[in-house]
Every structure is written in C-alpha cells, then in structure tokens.
Amino acid sequence: MNQFSTRDGELVLGGERLSTVAARVGSTPFYAYDRNLIRQRVAELRAALPASVKLHYAMKANPMPAVVGLLAGLVDGIDVASAGELKVALDAGADPAEVSFAGPGKRDTELRQAVAARVLVNVESARELDVLARASRELGLPARVAVRVNPDYELKGSGMKMGGGPKQFGIDAEAVPAVLARIGELGLAFEGFHLFAGSQNLRAEAICEAQCKSYELALRLAASAPSPVRFLNLGGGFGIPYFPGEQRLDLAPIGANLAALAERASHELPEAALVIELGRYFVGEAGVYVTQVVDRKVSRGQVFLVCDGGMHHHLAVSGNFGQVVRKNYPVAIGHRADQAAEESVTAVGPLCTPLDILAERMDLPRAEVGDHLVVFQSGAYGRSASPQAFLGHPACEEVLVG
C-alpha cells in the first residue's frame, strides 16, 4: 500500500526495516502500527473539516493502550463501549469531560463506574435511566447523559447497518420524547444526542445525507429536551479502501456539508458542540499484521504458504468478520514488497479449519519458509476482534512504531 515505503525492496514501518521491527518484537505474529501515519490522518481530518467540529476516537477499533494514549493527545475525545475500555481511556489521559460511553448492554456496575468517572453516558434503554439516577444519588455526583437515537433511516452503502429498522442500538426515535421527559423527572444531567447510522462507507454523498438527516432529527427532538443540547454526535461511518477497485473517501464534500451544519447549529442549537466519531478511519491504514511462513507446500497444483498466524489473530482477513463474500486484503512478502508477482498462492494459518485463510489464490512474489507475509489495512478490528484462544495457539504481540 502506498502509505508505506520500501528500502532496498524491504517494507519500512515507522522508519525501520520490517526485519528490524520483527527483531525488536522478538517473535511472530505481530501487529505494528505506525505512529506518524496516525498523526497524519488526524491532521488531514483537521484540515478538511470545520475547526468547530470535534473529533472523537471510537477506541473499539483499536484499544491498544499505546494507540489510545497517542490519540488521546491528538483528538478531542474518546468514545468507549465498556468499563474495560473506559479504564484504558482514563489511564491514557483522556479528559473525562470528553469521554462518552455507548453500548446496548451496559451492566449496572458499569453505569455506576461511568457516573463515578464523570463521563457522558449514551443512554440506550429506559432501564439505564433509573440505574443512573440511583448511582447519582448514592455517589453525590451528577449523571451526565445523552440519548442514543435509533433513527428511522440508515447510512446507505455502509459495511454494517447500525440504524434504521429494529436494532439493539439506541432508543427508537419515536420513543425518545418520552425518555427525555423521564430524564427531566429524574433530574439527570441531559447533554444531547448520539446518532450512528452505519460504518465503513466510502461514498461521501451517503455520509453527507446521513449527517443531514441526523442533524434534522436531533433538531426536532431538541424541542422535547429538558435542557439545551450541548453535545451532538453525528456518528462517523468514514471508510477505508480494502479491496481492488475501492477508492479513498473524498473528504472535501463532507467538510463542506459539516461547515453548513455547523453554521446552522450556531443559530438553531447555539450551545451544541458537533462531534464526529471515528475509529477505523484513524487507525485502519496505519497498521499491518506480520506473520512468518513456516511451510511451503503444493496440493494438486496449488501453492500453499502455511504461516504461524491466522484467523485467531486476524479474523477479518479470513472473511469471517462481516464479509458476505470473502475478498483478499492487500498482502505483500515483506522483503520483496516492491517486486512483481511470480506465482499464485494461497496463504493460510496454522489452525485446523479451512476457514483459516490469509490470502486466497493471490499473485505474489515467490516466498520461502522464514519469509514474512504482511497484511495491510490491519490497524482496526484486528487483534482485539479475533478469537485468540481458539485452538490454544500463542497470542500475538502489538507494537507502536515511529
């Protein structure tokens, strides 16, 4: 991928040759995330979007503490989805005033932790309100809440639909006014709304349409709110290219659309901060997964590269994390990253299942035992989204480089 360079044919990560990074880590497989690429992505967004729009990192994309610590110093806030993620975010130095907690199954203990930490809770059911009110009374602290809304529309063309129709996420838009009234009755500290219609979208026009619909919906619901809206999370959905033919997202129309919405909000919701919540877009292209070839074999004319890492470390690359039809991620042979393909190979992991595929019938330079196979676009939903305990193979390492 063109975000990474080569040196004498070898892939360079964070300014170091892949072989040097591998020696530093000490073993394969591992994930490596390039610090400078993450910084560049945040800077690109800052330049393209209005200065008044806040950037939040959805740390479920990559909760490695070092990555969260880096982004805590670059973005305006962190969005968490569990008490475990909340601890990582606070330990990383995130400002509790700019931390929000979402998730459809928050336990009572987690809600109490959120109140104690003084973070914003994105309420996703009426049940959460009474739990938060009780925790607020017992702790003598305000329970900060926003309502996560399940809209009556979805982000068209998104990889995962997270709004529209029946969903476990948020509160149906038509039920929100009653929830807002209950928030007022309980004396909870209402701050705003959270709307997230979908993810992994490469169509700027679809993202703009969803943002406009989200803003209009929030504006209507604000009429029923117990206090002025101070927080309006319009979601994210910014995708990255994984497969042949996909193009990088054009930020220009999104920036222009957000500028228009920010101008409207300055009059219609004057106390509200507009927030964009992104995860994959910050880190996905900055990461690689590196595994070593442990065997090379031919079965009925097909070359197989058997590697020491597989779907237990990188479920998404196997096609078992949301793909309907499996497609190959970009892959390279680490020390021959700039060389032309010589043969069609299928790269597989060490697991006893035919699902354990890293690359299928892909044209690559010739690789031998001991070579490194590199999977690009692996900075998001990698290690933490994979079944590492499956079949008892060793866990993989992670390193932040550059």
C-alpha positions as CSV (number, residue, x, y, z in Angstrom):
1,M,0.0,0.0,0.0
2,N,1.3,3.4,-0.9
3,Q,1.2,4.7,2.7
4,F,4.3,2.6,3.4
5,S,7.7,2.9,1.8
6,T,10.3,0.3,1.0
7,R,14.1,0.3,1.4
8,D,16.1,-2.0,-0.9
9,G,12.9,-3.8,-1.6
10,E,12.0,-4.3,2.1
11,L,8.9,-2.8,3.7
12,V,9.6,0.1,6.1
13,L,7.4,0.6,9.2
14,G,7.9,3.7,11.3
15,G,11.2,4.4,9.6
16,E,12.6,1.0,10.3
17,R,13.0,-2.0,8.0
18,L,10.5,-4.8,8.7
19,S,13.3,-7.2,9.7
20,T,14.4,-4.7,12.4
21,V,10.9,-4.3,13.7
22,A,10.5,-8.1,13.8
23,A,13.8,-8.4,15.7
24,R,12.6,-5.8,18.2
25,V,9.3,-7.6,18.8
26,G,11.1,-10.9,19.1
27,S,8.6,-13.2,17.6
28,T,5.8,-13.5,15.0
29,P,3.0,-13.0,14.5
30,F,2.6,-9.3,15.5
31,Y,0.7,-6.2,14.7
32,A,2.7,-3.0,14.0
33,Y,1.0,0.5,14.0
34,D,2.8,3.5,12.5
35,R,2.6,6.5,14.9
36,N,3.3,9.0,12.1
37,L,0.5,7.7,9.8
38,I,-2.0,8.1,12.7
39,R,-0.8,11.6,13.2
40,Q,-1.1,12.4,9.5
41,R,-4.6,11.1,9.4
42,V,-5.7,13.3,12.2
43,A,-4.0,16.3,10.6
44,E,-5.7,15.5,7.3
45,L,-9.1,15.5,9.0
46,R,-8.4,18.7,10.9
47,A,-7.5,20.4,7.6
48,A,-10.7,19.1,5.8
49,L,-13.3,19.6,8.5
50,P,-14.5,22.8,10.2
51,A,-12.5,23.7,13.2
52,S,-15.6,23.8,15.4
53,V,-16.4,20.1,14.8
54,K,-14.9,17.9,17.5
55,L,-13.1,14.6,16.6
56,H,-13.7,11.6,18.8
57,Y,-11.9,8.3,18.6
58,A,-14.0,5.2,18.9
59,M,-11.5,3.0,20.7
60,K,-13.2,-0.2,19.9
61,A,-11.4,0.0,16.6
62,N,-8.1,-0.5,18.3
63,P,-7.9,-0.4,22.1
64,M,-4.1,-1.0,22.4
65,P,-3.2,1.3,25.3
66,A,-0.3,3.0,23.4
67,V,-2.5,3.8,20.5
68,V,-5.2,5.2,22.7
69,G,-2.6,7.2,24.6
70,L,-1.4,8.6,21.3
71,L,-4.8,9.5,20.0
72,A,-5.9,11.0,23.4
73,G,-3.4,13.7,22.7
74,L,-4.4,14.3,19.1
75,V,-8.3,14.2,19.1
76,D,-10.9,16.0,21.2
77,G,-12.4,13.0,23.0
78,I,-12.6,9.2,23.3
79,D,-15.7,7.0,22.9
80,V,-15.7,3.8,24.8
81,A,-18.0,0.7,24.8
82,S,-17.3,-1.0,28.1
83,A,-15.9,-0.3,31.6
84,G,-12.7,-2.0,30.4
85,E,-12.3,0.5,27.6
86,L,-13.2,3.3,30.0
87,K,-10.3,2.4,32.2
88,V,-7.9,2.3,29.3
89,A,-9.1,5.7,28.1
90,L,-8.8,7.4,31.5
91,D,-5.4,5.8,32.2
92,A,-4.3,7.1,28.8
93,G,-5.0,10.7,30.0
94,A,-8.4,11.3,28.2
95,D,-10.4,14.1,29.7
96,P,-13.5,12.6,31.4
97,A,-15.5,15.6,30.2
98,E,-14.8,14.4,26.6
99,V,-15.3,10.7,27.1
100,S,-18.6,9.1,26.1
101,F,-19.8,5.6,26.9
102,A,-22.1,3.7,24.5
103,G,-23.3,0.1,24.2
104,P,-26.6,-1.7,24.3
105,G,-25.8,-3.9,27.3
106,K,-24.3,-1.7,30.0
107,R,-24.3,-3.5,33.4
108,D,-25.4,-1.7,36.5
109,T,-21.9,-1.7,37.8
110,E,-20.6,-0.2,34.5
111,L,-23.2,2.6,34.7
112,R,-22.1,3.3,38.3
113,Q,-18.5,3.4,37.2
114,A,-19.4,5.9,34.5
115,V,-21.1,8.2,37.0
116,A,-18.1,8.0,39.3
117,A,-15.7,8.8,36.4
118,R,-17.9,11.8,35.4
119,V,-18.1,10.7,31.8
120,L,-21.1,11.1,29.4
121,V,-23.3,8.0,29.1
122,N,-25.1,7.5,25.8
123,V,-28.4,6.0,27.1
124,E,-29.7,3.1,25.0
125,S,-32.7,2.0,27.1
126,A,-35.2,3.3,29.6
127,R,-33.8,0.8,32.2
128,E,-30.5,2.7,32.2
129,L,-32.1,5.9,33.5
130,D,-33.2,4.5,36.9
131,V,-29.8,2.9,37.4
132,L,-28.0,6.1,36.6
133,A,-30.3,8.1,38.9
134,R,-29.7,5.7,41.8
135,A,-25.9,5.9,41.2
136,S,-26.1,9.6,41.1
137,R,-27.8,9.8,44.5
138,E,-25.5,7.3,46.1
139,L,-22.3,8.9,44.9
140,G,-23.5,12.5,45.2
141,L,-22.4,13.2,41.6
142,P,-24.4,14.3,38.5
143,A,-25.2,11.5,36.0
144,R,-24.3,13.0,32.6
145,V,-26.5,11.6,29.8
146,A,-27.1,11.8,26.1
147,V,-29.7,9.8,24.3
148,R,-28.5,7.4,21.7
149,V,-31.2,7.5,19.0
150,N,-32.1,4.7,16.7
151,P,-33.1,6.7,13.6
152,D,-35.7,5.6,11.0
153,Y,-33.0,5.6,8.3
154,E,-29.6,4.0,7.7
155,L,-26.3,5.0,6.2
156,K,-26.7,3.9,2.6
157,G,-23.9,1.6,1.4
158,S,-22.4,1.1,4.8
159,G,-20.5,-2.1,5.8
160,M,-22.5,-2.5,9.0
161,K,-26.0,-1.0,9.4
162,M,-26.3,0.5,12.9
163,G,-29.5,2.5,12.5
164,G,-32.9,2.1,10.8
165,G,-35.5,-0.6,11.5
166,P,-35.4,-2.8,14.6
167,K,-32.0,-2.5,16.3
168,Q,-30.4,-3.4,19.6
169,F,-28.6,0.0,19.5
170,G,-30.2,3.1,21.0
171,I,-33.8,4.2,21.5
172,D,-36.2,4.3,18.6
173,A,-36.6,7.9,17.5
174,E,-40.4,7.8,18.1
175,A,-39.8,6.8,21.8
176,V,-37.2,9.4,22.5
177,P,-39.6,12.2,23.7
178,A,-40.9,10.0,26.5
179,V,-37.3,9.2,27.5
180,L,-36.4,12.9,27.5
181,A,-39.4,13.6,29.8
182,R,-38.2,10.8,32.2
183,I,-34.7,12.3,32.2
184,G,-36.2,15.6,33.3
185,E,-38.2,13.9,36.1
186,L,-35.2,12.0,37.4
187,G,-33.0,15.2,37.4
188,L,-30.3,13.6,35.2
189,A,-27.9,16.0,33.5
190,F,-29.0,15.9,29.9
191,E,-26.4,17.0,27.4
192,G,-27.5,15.9,24.0
193,F,-27.9,13.1,21.4
194,H,-25.8,10.4,19.8
195,L,-26.7,9.1,16.3
196,F,-24.8,6.4,14.5
197,A,-26.4,5.1,11.3
198,G,-23.6,2.8,9.9
199,S,-19.9,2.2,9.4
200,Q,-17.2,1.6,6.7
201,N,-18.7,3.8,4.0
202,L,-16.7,5.1,1.0
203,R,-19.4,7.3,-0.5
204,A,-19.2,10.9,0.6
205,E,-22.7,11.7,-0.6
206,A,-24.2,8.9,1.6
207,I,-22.3,10.2,4.6
208,C,-23.4,13.7,4.0
209,E,-27.0,12.6,3.6
210,A,-26.9,10.7,6.9
211,Q,-25.3,13.7,8.7
212,C,-28.1,16.0,7.4
213,K,-30.8,13.6,8.4
214,S,-29.2,13.1,11.8
215,Y,-29.0,16.8,12.4
216,E,-32.6,17.4,11.4
217,L,-33.8,14.6,13.7
218,A,-31.8,16.0,16.6
219,L,-33.2,19.4,16.0
220,R,-36.7,18.0,16.2
221,L,-36.0,16.0,19.3
222,A,-34.4,19.0,21.0
223,A,-37.8,20.6,21.3
224,S,-38.7,17.9,23.9
225,A,-35.3,18.0,25.7
226,P,-35.3,19.1,29.4
227,S,-32.3,21.4,28.8
228,P,-30.4,22.8,25.8
229,V,-28.4,20.4,23.6
230,R,-24.7,20.8,24.4
231,F,-23.5,17.6,22.6
232,L,-24.5,16.3,19.2
233,N,-22.6,13.2,18.0
234,L,-23.4,12.8,14.3
235,G,-21.6,9.5,14.1
236,G,-18.9,8.6,11.7
237,G,-19.0,5.9,9.1
238,F,-15.9,7.0,7.2
239,G,-14.5,4.0,5.5
240,I,-11.1,3.0,4.2
241,P,-10.3,1.0,1.0
242,Y,-9.6,-2.7,1.5
243,F,-10.2,-4.3,-1.9
244,P,-9.3,-3.7,-5.6
245,G,-11.4,-1.0,-7.2
246,E,-12.1,0.8,-3.9
247,Q,-11.2,4.5,-3.8
248,R,-10.3,6.5,-0.7
249,L,-13.1,8.7,0.8
250,D,-13.3,12.2,-0.6
251,L,-13.3,14.5,2.5
252,A,-14.0,17.7,0.7
253,P,-17.8,17.4,0.3
254,I,-18.0,16.1,3.9
255,G,-16.1,19.1,5.2
256,A,-18.4,21.4,3.2
257,N,-21.5,19.7,4.5
258,L,-20.3,19.8,8.1
259,A,-19.5,23.5,7.7
260,A,-23.1,24.2,6.6
261,L,-24.4,22.2,9.5
262,A,-22.1,23.9,12.0
263,E,-23.4,27.3,10.7
264,R,-27.0,26.2,11.2
265,A,-26.2,24.8,14.6
266,S,-24.7,28.2,15.7
267,H,-28.2,29.6,15.4
268,E,-30.5,26.7,16.0
269,L,-28.5,24.8,18.7
270,P,-26.2,27.5,19.9
271,E,-24.8,25.6,22.9
272,A,-24.2,22.4,21.0
273,A,-20.8,21.0,20.0
274,L,-20.9,18.9,16.8
275,V,-18.9,15.7,17.2
276,I,-17.7,13.2,14.6
277,E,-16.9,9.7,16.0
278,L,-14.3,7.7,14.0
279,G,-12.4,4.6,14.7
280,R,-11.3,2.6,11.7
281,Y,-10.6,5.8,9.8
282,F,-8.0,7.0,12.3
283,V,-6.0,3.7,12.6
284,G,-7.0,1.2,9.9
285,E,-4.5,2.1,7.3
286,A,-1.7,2.7,9.8
287,G,-1.5,-0.9,10.8
288,V,-0.1,-4.2,9.4
289,Y,-0.2,-7.8,10.5
290,V,3.0,-9.7,10.1
291,T,3.3,-13.4,10.2
292,Q,6.1,-15.8,9.2
293,V,5.9,-18.6,6.6
294,V,6.6,-21.9,8.4
295,D,5.9,-24.3,5.4
296,R,5.6,-24.2,1.7
297,K,3.6,-27.0,0.1
298,V,1.8,-27.8,-3.2
299,S,-1.5,-29.6,-3.2
300,R,-2.8,-30.6,-6.6
301,G,-1.1,-27.7,-8.3
302,Q,-2.0,-25.0,-5.8
303,V,0.9,-23.5,-3.8
304,F,0.1,-23.0,-0.1
305,L,2.1,-20.8,2.2
306,V,1.4,-22.1,5.8
307,C,2.0,-19.3,8.3
308,D,2.4,-19.1,12.1
309,G,-0.5,-16.6,12.3
310,G,-4.1,-16.8,11.0
311,M,-7.7,-16.0,11.7
312,H,-7.3,-16.4,15.5
313,H,-5.3,-13.2,15.4
314,H,-6.9,-11.5,12.4
315,L,-10.5,-12.7,12.0
316,A,-11.3,-10.0,9.5
317,V,-8.7,-11.0,6.9
318,S,-10.2,-14.5,6.8
319,G,-13.5,-13.0,5.7
320,N,-15.4,-14.1,8.9
321,F,-15.9,-10.6,10.3
322,G,-18.8,-9.1,8.3
323,Q,-17.9,-10.2,4.7
324,V,-20.7,-11.9,2.7
325,V,-18.2,-13.0,0.0
326,R,-14.6,-13.3,1.1
327,K,-12.1,-10.9,-0.6
328,N,-8.4,-10.6,-0.2
329,Y,-6.9,-7.8,1.8
330,P,-3.7,-6.3,0.3
331,V,-0.8,-8.6,1.1
332,A,3.0,-8.5,0.4
333,I,6.1,-10.5,1.0
334,G,8.0,-8.3,3.4
335,H,11.5,-8.3,1.9
336,R,10.2,-8.3,-1.6
337,A,7.5,-5.7,-1.3
338,D,8.3,-3.9,-4.5
339,Q,8.8,-6.9,-6.7
340,A,6.5,-8.2,-9.3
341,A,4.3,-11.3,-8.7
342,E,5.7,-14.6,-9.8
343,E,3.1,-17.1,-8.7
344,S,-0.5,-17.6,-7.5
345,V,-0.5,-18.7,-3.8
346,T,-3.0,-19.3,-1.0
347,A,-1.6,-18.2,2.4
348,V,-3.2,-20.0,5.3
349,G,-2.7,-20.1,9.1
350,P,-1.9,-23.0,11.4
351,L,-5.5,-23.7,12.5
352,C,-7.3,-27.0,11.8
353,T,-10.1,-25.4,9.9
354,P,-10.5,-24.5,6.2
355,L,-11.7,-21.0,7.3
356,D,-8.1,-20.1,8.3
357,I,-7.2,-18.1,5.1
358,L,-5.0,-15.1,4.9
359,A,-4.9,-14.7,1.1
360,E,-6.6,-16.9,-1.5
361,R,-5.2,-17.6,-5.0
362,M,-3.3,-14.3,-4.8
363,D,-0.4,-13.3,-7.2
364,L,2.7,-12.7,-5.1
365,P,6.5,-12.8,-5.4
366,R,7.9,-16.2,-4.5
367,A,8.1,-16.8,-0.8
368,E,10.0,-19.4,1.2
369,V,10.0,-20.7,4.7
370,G,11.2,-18.0,7.0
371,D,9.8,-15.1,4.9
372,H,7.4,-12.5,6.4
373,L,3.9,-12.2,5.0
374,V,2.4,-8.8,5.6
375,V,-1.3,-8.0,5.6
376,F,-2.1,-4.3,5.1
377,Q,-5.1,-2.3,6.3
378,S,-4.9,-4.1,9.6
379,G,-4.9,-1.3,12.1
380,A,-8.5,-1.6,13.1
381,Y,-10.6,-4.6,14.3
382,G,-7.6,-6.9,14.4
383,R,-6.1,-8.4,17.5
384,S,-8.9,-7.4,19.9
385,A,-11.7,-8.5,17.5
386,S,-10.2,-12.0,17.0
387,P,-10.6,-15.3,18.8
388,Q,-7.1,-15.6,20.1
389,A,-7.8,-18.5,22.4
390,F,-9.0,-20.7,19.6
391,L,-7.1,-24.0,19.4
392,G,-4.6,-22.8,22.0
393,H,-2.0,-21.2,19.8
394,P,0.1,-18.4,21.2
395,A,-1.2,-14.9,21.3
396,C,0.3,-12.3,19.0
397,E,2.1,-9.1,20.0
398,E,1.4,-5.5,19.2
399,V,3.9,-2.6,18.8
400,L,3.6,1.1,18.0
401,V,6.5,2.3,15.8
402,G,7.8,5.5,14.5
